[in-house]
């Protein structure tokens, strides 16, 4: 009887542990929730910084150079922007589709077509996922604007700024100047949409109002738009649900 009782208790423990493992991975770790004994993160010493060949977006006066890291591996770990087998490596860090650059890269450098000088978009540690040129806004309003989706902070406190952290929305002009954050800190960007007739970009974010570190149905969705024709790219909140 004692042996049977031990088996039942053990199975119950396994079921409970399995349920706990199904919890979503947090995108935010709040300062007060951090352990006093934080683990030391392993640094990949094989990082190599490279730039893709320049991109020219039709109708502009700038070349854009994506810059990022590749990694050389001899095992099955994954690397951003690279397809490989065993120790092989790809030096491509981004993809280009006419008016949009996509990938996982850390910066862009801008070069006027009549100059050899280059200037970086930012000196901050970020991971850019998309950079979109609003070509229809340029054609209609003569405003040359780039919209970015990117990660700008290590919100899950794992020692890396990557796609496991909160994604934000940014804006700049075609030269990379005026680089500005549009979404609020610690709010995850859900999506954005260009409404050409209004000269606006609309976007939604979600706020972790219950502070559980994950974004779910119990959190609050915020609605915003940015006036692309305003000199300061002012952001306005609105409430379509109320």
C-alpha positions, -999 to +999 in steps of 0.1 A: +000+000+000+028+024+008+044+018-026+011+025-045+007+057-026+041+069-036+034+062-073+002+082-072+019+112-056+047+111-081+023+110-111+004+139-097+036+159-093+045+152-130+011+164-142+014+196-122+049+202-134+038+197-171+010+223-166+034+248-152+058+243-182+030+254-206+030+290-194+041+315-220+076+329-219+075+365-205+086+393-228+090+416-198+109+410-166+102+438-141+130+450-119+114+440-086+109+405-100+145+399-108+164+373-087+193+385-066+213+356-081+211+364-118+228+339-141+258+350-161+250+351-198+273+333-222+288+357-247+293+345-283+329+354-291+325+344-328+304+375-338+316+392-370+302+426-380+293+429-417+272+452-440+250+441-468+255+457-502+237+491-503+200+494-511+186+522-532+149+530-529+135+545-561+128+583-559+152+590-531+187+604-529+202+579-504+219+546-504+211+525-473+236+500-459+222+474-434+248+465-407+247+436-384+265+405-370+269+371-385+280+341-364+302+312-373+291+279-357+302+243-357+270+229-342+232+231-349+226+265-332+206+291-352+220+324-365+200+355-376+198+361-414+218+330-423+212+296-437+239+270-432+249+234-426+275+225-400+302+252-400+291+270-432+278+306-429+258+331-450+269+367-450+235+381-458+218+398-429+188+413-446+164+410-475+151+438-498+118+440-515+117+473-534+105+496-506+112+475-476+142+460-459+136+431-436+157+409-414+174+410-380+202+436-381+215+462-357+218+494-377+215+512-410+240+536-425+229+563-449+249+577-478+238+605-501+242+595-537+266+625-543+288+617-512+311+590-499+303+598-463+280+576-442+260+583-411+245+557-388+208+557-379+216+554-342+244+547-317+220+527-294+219+490-292+188+479-312+176+451-335+158+463-366+133+439-381+117+461-409+125+494-425+097+506-448+099+536-472+065+552-476+068+558-513+031+568-518+035+595-492+065+607-510+046+608-543+015+625-528+030+649-502+067+651-511+076+638-477+103+611-477+098+589-446+109+556-432+089+535-407+107+509-386+097+480-364+125+472-340+136+461-305+153+488-285+157+473-250+164+440-233+129+438-217+131+401-207+165+406-190+183+377-208+213+398-218+203+402-254+183+426-275+164+404-299+130+392-311+121+378-277+119+414-264+092+440-269+089+453-304+084+491-310+076+515-338+100+542-350+102+569-377+128+589-395+133+608-427+150+591-457+184+603-446+180+586-412+177+620-394+149+627-369+149+591-357+121+590-332+101+564-312+064+565-318+051+537-295+053+539-257+079+522-236+070+487-224+041+484-248+043+457-275+036+468-311+008+447-326+006+462-361+006+494-381-011+506-413-006+535-437-037+556-445-025+577-474-055+599-479-051+612-443-013+613-444-012+592-413+002+559-399-022+542-375-008+516-351-019+494-321+001+485-290-007+463-260+001+471-224+008+444-198-016+459-172-016+429-149+023+429-149+026+392-155+053+397-181+033+383-210+008+399-234-025+382-234-063+387-236-064+403-201-042+432-212-051+466-227-049+475-264-040+511-272-048+529-305-027+557-320-019+576-351+010+598-362+005+628-385+032+623-411+028+659-423+034+675-389+070+688-384+074+668-351+055+637-362+031+641-333+014+609-320-023+611-310-043+584-291-079+576-300-105+552-287-124+533-315-139+508-290-155+531-265 
